[in-house]
Amino acid sequence: MLSFKKLSVTFNIKVNNGDSLSFFRTFDFYKVAGHSMEPLLDEGSLILCSKNLDDLKRSDVVIFNRELDTKSEIKRIIGLPNENIEIVDGLLLINERMPEDDFSFNFPLNLSNEVNQWKLANDQYYVIGDNILDSTDSRVYGPIHESQISAKFICKIW
């Protein structure tokens, strides 16, 4: 399911000497399609995203493309590089501990009694949609690579 549609928006801001401000080239607007990030982002929401991917943290919401897919997805970062992620009886464990972060999604994280484990490499992230019951995410397709991430969510416009 397509999670985003990129909107073509161009900013042409000139200063007195005729130079353009490159600051605005680091942002993109997207229109959300799908329900995987509800209640944070509803279908049809317009969002502003930054192309500055320095310092990605747990709980950041990112835009990425899956390896074999060209459509953009939006999910929340749960697991960081070099961490061990485990889902046991619906409980998320990061390096064998319950996370202290206040995630906006509801539990359980899986719909089966299976134990799922992932050891993230130094360039991998584990991502989950906030709408646990209506999200295809790392629980299904595994971790994503940093090179697959194209932008980071900043704010909802509407």
N, C-alpha and C positions, 0 to 999 in steps of 0.2 A: 504494500500500500504506500502510495506517495505521501510523504510527510510534509513536504514543502513545495512551494513554487516560488522561484526567484523572480522578483519584479525588476525590470530594467529602469533604474533611476540614475540620472546623471546630474551631478552638481558642478556648475561652472562658476566658481567664485574667484574673482580677480581682485588683486590689491592695486593700489595706486600706480605702481610701477609696471603693471601688466602681467605680473607673475600669478600663476594659479596656486591656490593653497592645496597642497597634497594631503593634508590631514583628512579630508573627506573621502579620499580614495580608499581608505581602510575600512569602510563600512558598506554593508549591503542590507537591503530590505528583502524580507521574505513574507509570503502569505502562507499561513499554516493550512494544510489539508490533511485531515485525519484527526483521530481522537487520542493518540498515544500519550500526549502531554497534558491532558485535562487533569485537574482543573486549572493549572497554571495558564495553559494556552488552549483556547477553543478553536475549532475549525473556523477558518476565515480570519483569524487574528493576523494583524500586520505587525511584524516585529523588526527591530533594528539589531543587527549583528556586527561584531567587530572581526576584522581579519587578523587582528593582533592576537596571536596564539601563545604569547609568552606567558609563563606561569599558570598553566591549566591546573585547577584544583578540584578536589572532590566537591560535588554538588553543582559545579559549573554545568550549564546546559550548552551543548555543542551541536553544530551542523556538520554532517559528514556524509560520505558516499561509501556504501558497502563495496567490497572488492569487485564483485562480479555484477554490480548494478550501477547505473548512471543516475538514478534518482537520489535526491538528497533526503536525509533522515535527520530528525532532531531527537536527542535523548539527553539524560542527565548522567554525568560522570559519577560512578560509584567507586570504581577501583582504579588505582593509580599504578604507574609502571613499577614493576618488581614486587607487587603485592600478591598475596595468595587470597583468592576469593573462593568462598565455599557457601553453598546454600544447602542447609540440612533442616528437614522438617519445616520448610518455609522461613527459616531464620537465615539472615545474611551474616556471614562471618568474614571479617577482613583480618588476615594474619591471625586467625583462630580467636578473634575477639568480636564482640558485638560493636558496631560502630557507634560512636558517641554523637555523630552528626544528627541533626533533626531533619531527616529526609521528608519530602512532601508526599511520597507515595505510601500506599497502604500495604500491609502484609496480608496474606502470605505472598512470597516472591515466586513460588512455583505451584503448580497445580497437581503435583504428584509427590510421592514419598521418596523419590529418588534423591540420592546425594549427588550434587554437581560441584565440581572443583575446577578451578583455573589458576594456573601460575602465569602471571603477566610478565612478559618480557620488558626490557628497558624502554620500549617504544609503544607499549600497548596500554589501552584503557578499557575498562569494563563499563558499559553504559546500559541504563534501564529507563524506560518511559515511566512517567509519573502515574499514568493510568495502567496499573499492573495487569489488569484483566483484559486490556485491549491494546497491548503493546508487543510487537515483535522486536526483540532487542538482543543483547549479548547472551541472555539465557538460551536463545535459539541459535544464533549465528556466531557466538563466541566473541572474544575481545576484538576491538578495532585498533588499527595502527595509527600512530600520531599523524602519519602522512595522509591518512584518509580524512582528517578533520580539516574543514575549510573555514569555519567561522565559529565565534562564541556569542551566544545570546547576551544582549545588553538590556533591552527593555521591550515591553509590549506597547505599541503605539495605539492600537485599538483591538 
